Amino acid sequence: MSEPALTLYRITCPRQRIARAIADEAVESRAAACANIEGPMASTYRWKGVVEQAFEFILWLKAPTENFEKIEAIVKDHHPYDVPAIVALGCTQVNAPYAAWVKENTDPA
């Protein structure tokens, strides 16, 4: 096992097509090496003082830690929410061949 600067980016999206658009651009631009879309899932949140419920999709991007700003810009270009959730989870360990593959398939910021 190695300890690369690899991050899992978790982004909630209101529709699958939005998640796909973000995923496609992130991978095509080499900001992320891989994208996975899960869902729909049920979400409960407070927005402008009102508790809301909705179904959303989770987009996971695997990318270098330093690509946060690139990924954030891609999300802002495609996402309809005023405040999209972009949560970066640092990986503590990743198998070396996978880490090398991510590095090979991305362009760090």
Secondary structure, DSSP 8 states (H G I E B T S, - for coil): -B--SEEEEEEEESSHHHHHHHHHHHHHTTS-SEEEEEEEEEEEEEETTEEEEEEEEEEEEEEEGGGHHHHHHHHHHH---SS--EEEEE-S-B-HHHHHHHHHT----
